[in-house]
Amino acid sequence: MSDHSPATEEPHEGPIRTPKQLVATVVASFVVPVVVIILLVNYVDFGAKPAAGTDALGAEAVAQRLQRVGKIEIRDASAPAVLRTGEQVYQAACTVCHAAGAAGAPKTGDAAAWAPRLKTGYEALLNSALKGKGAMAAQGGGEYSDVEVARAVVYLANKSGGSLAEPAVPAPAAAASK
């Protein structure tokens, strides 16, 4: 007979001896691989990620903030000046406030609001537009010539119940010296 009989053999022992160790081992066998996979995915996908809710640090936003304040526009002084119509100037500069009545501006087409202003006459309206009045900034000396501003004043006044005549276009020599 052999020295090792089944009755005298020692029982097999492993690293898991209690039910608590068994539960910890089963949980770890699922959690550890999931955590490792998540870390690997983040490592592979690591890069510039946009900030949540804002693009203030984006390349385009930074470039826009770093633009020069002014710009240089080279024009031929001997070229004939092309004056914009009153409607074009109104659409570009006046419609923001006068279409909605913002900052106390009388709305375009509101004859009741424009009646007292129209009674003051064309010169007073033009003066208010060129020098500014209330919340309206002065339009004279800006992007539009005085004639273009005058055309916009006539356009706006006539849309609001007035019957003003279109201002005369200055002679070519006067337009070039603006």
C-alpha positions as CSV (number, residue, x, y, z in Angstrom):
1,M,0.0,0.0,0.0
2,S,1.0,3.5,-0.5
3,D,1.9,5.9,2.2
4,H,-0.8,8.3,1.2
5,S,-4.2,7.1,1.9
6,P,-7.2,9.2,1.2
7,A,-8.0,9.5,4.8
8,T,-4.6,10.9,5.7
9,E,-4.4,13.5,2.9
10,E,-4.4,17.1,3.8
11,P,-7.3,19.1,2.4
12,H,-6.6,21.4,-0.5
13,E,-6.3,25.1,0.5
14,G,-6.5,28.1,-1.8
15,P,-6.2,31.9,-1.4
16,I,-9.9,32.3,-0.8
17,R,-10.9,31.0,2.6
18,T,-14.0,33.0,3.6
19,P,-17.2,34.1,1.8
20,K,-16.1,37.7,2.2
21,Q,-12.9,37.0,0.3
22,L,-14.9,35.3,-2.4
23,V,-17.2,38.3,-2.9
24,A,-14.2,40.7,-2.9
25,T,-12.5,38.6,-5.6
26,V,-15.6,38.4,-7.8
27,V,-16.2,42.1,-7.6
28,A,-12.5,42.9,-8.2
29,S,-12.5,40.6,-11.2
30,F,-15.2,42.8,-12.9
31,V,-14.2,46.3,-11.6
32,V,-10.5,46.2,-12.2
33,P,-10.8,45.4,-16.0
34,V,-13.5,48.0,-16.4
35,V,-11.3,50.7,-14.7
36,V,-8.3,49.6,-16.8
37,I,-10.3,49.9,-20.0
38,I,-11.6,53.4,-19.1
39,L,-8.1,54.5,-18.3
40,L,-6.8,53.2,-21.6
41,V,-9.6,54.9,-23.6
42,N,-8.8,58.2,-21.9
43,Y,-5.1,57.8,-22.5
44,V,-5.7,57.1,-26.2
45,D,-8.3,59.8,-26.6
46,F,-6.3,62.4,-24.6
47,G,-6.1,65.7,-26.5
48,A,-7.5,69.2,-26.6
49,K,-11.1,69.0,-25.4
50,P,-13.3,72.0,-25.5
51,A,-14.4,73.6,-22.3
52,A,-17.9,72.8,-21.2
53,G,-20.3,75.6,-22.1
54,T,-17.9,78.0,-23.6
55,D,-15.5,78.4,-26.5
56,A,-13.7,81.4,-25.1
57,L,-10.3,79.6,-25.2
58,G,-10.9,78.2,-28.7
59,A,-8.4,79.2,-31.4
60,E,-11.0,81.2,-33.3
61,A,-12.2,83.1,-30.3
62,V,-8.7,84.0,-29.2
63,A,-7.8,85.1,-32.8
64,Q,-10.9,87.3,-32.8
65,R,-9.9,89.0,-29.6
66,L,-6.4,89.6,-30.8
67,Q,-7.4,91.4,-34.0
68,R,-6.1,94.9,-34.6
69,V,-8.3,97.7,-33.3
70,G,-8.2,99.8,-36.4
71,K,-8.0,99.1,-40.1
72,I,-6.5,100.8,-43.0
73,E,-8.5,101.3,-46.1
74,I,-6.7,102.6,-49.2
75,R,-8.9,104.5,-51.6
76,D,-8.3,106.3,-54.8
77,A,-8.9,110.0,-54.0
78,S,-9.7,110.8,-57.6
79,A,-12.3,108.0,-57.9
80,P,-15.9,109.2,-58.1
81,A,-17.7,108.9,-54.8
82,V,-20.7,106.6,-54.9
83,L,-23.3,107.9,-52.5
84,R,-25.6,105.4,-50.8
85,T,-29.3,105.9,-50.9
86,G,-31.3,107.0,-47.8
87,E,-32.8,103.5,-47.5
88,Q,-29.3,101.8,-47.6
89,V,-28.0,104.1,-44.8
90,Y,-31.2,103.6,-42.8
91,Q,-31.0,99.8,-43.1
92,A,-27.3,99.8,-42.1
93,A,-27.3,102.4,-39.3
94,C,-30.8,103.4,-38.2
95,T,-33.0,100.4,-38.3
96,V,-31.6,98.8,-35.2
97,C,-33.2,101.4,-32.9
98,H,-35.9,103.0,-35.1
99,A,-37.5,99.7,-36.2
100,A,-38.1,98.6,-32.6
101,G,-38.2,101.9,-30.8
102,A,-35.2,101.1,-28.7
103,A,-33.7,103.7,-26.3
104,G,-36.7,106.0,-26.8
105,A,-36.2,106.3,-30.6
106,P,-39.4,107.0,-32.4
107,K,-40.5,103.9,-34.5
108,T,-40.4,104.1,-38.2
109,G,-43.9,104.6,-39.5
110,D,-45.3,105.9,-36.2
111,A,-46.8,109.2,-37.5
112,A,-48.0,110.3,-34.0
113,A,-44.5,110.0,-32.6
114,W,-42.9,111.7,-35.6
115,A,-45.4,114.6,-35.9
116,P,-43.7,116.9,-33.3
117,R,-40.3,116.1,-34.7
118,L,-41.4,116.8,-38.3
119,K,-42.8,120.2,-37.1
120,T,-39.2,121.3,-36.1
121,G,-38.2,121.0,-39.7
122,Y,-35.6,119.3,-41.9
123,E,-32.6,121.3,-40.5
124,A,-33.4,120.4,-36.9
125,L,-33.8,116.7,-37.8
126,L,-30.6,116.7,-39.8
127,N,-28.8,118.5,-36.9
128,S,-30.0,115.8,-34.4
129,A,-28.8,113.0,-36.7
130,L,-25.4,114.6,-37.4
131,K,-24.7,115.7,-33.8
132,G,-26.6,113.1,-31.9
133,K,-29.6,113.4,-29.6
134,G,-30.4,111.5,-26.4
135,A,-29.2,107.9,-26.7
136,M,-28.5,108.3,-30.5
137,A,-24.8,108.7,-31.3
138,A,-23.6,111.4,-33.6
139,Q,-23.6,110.2,-37.2
140,G,-21.7,113.1,-38.7
141,G,-18.0,112.4,-39.5
142,G,-18.5,108.7,-39.3
143,E,-18.8,106.0,-42.0
144,Y,-21.4,107.9,-43.9
145,S,-21.1,111.3,-45.5
146,D,-23.3,114.2,-44.4
147,V,-25.3,113.8,-47.6
148,E,-25.9,110.1,-47.0
149,V,-27.0,110.9,-43.4
150,A,-29.3,113.6,-44.8
151,R,-30.8,111.1,-47.3
152,A,-31.4,108.7,-44.4
153,V,-33.2,111.4,-42.4
154,V,-35.4,112.2,-45.4
155,Y,-36.1,108.5,-45.9
156,L,-37.0,107.9,-42.3
157,A,-39.1,111.1,-42.0
158,N,-41.0,110.3,-45.2
159,K,-41.7,106.8,-44.0
160,S,-43.2,108.3,-40.9
161,G,-45.6,110.8,-42.3
162,G,-43.3,113.5,-43.6
163,S,-43.0,114.9,-47.1
164,L,-39.4,116.1,-47.2
165,A,-37.5,116.6,-50.5
166,E,-34.4,114.6,-51.2
167,P,-31.3,116.6,-50.4
168,A,-29.3,117.9,-53.3
169,V,-26.1,116.1,-54.2
170,P,-23.0,118.3,-53.9
171,A,-20.8,119.0,-56.8
172,P,-18.0,116.4,-57.5
173,A,-15.3,118.6,-56.1
174,A,-17.1,119.1,-52.8
175,A,-17.8,115.3,-52.5
176,A,-14.1,114.4,-53.0
177,S,-12.9,116.8,-50.3
178,K,-15.0,115.1,-47.6
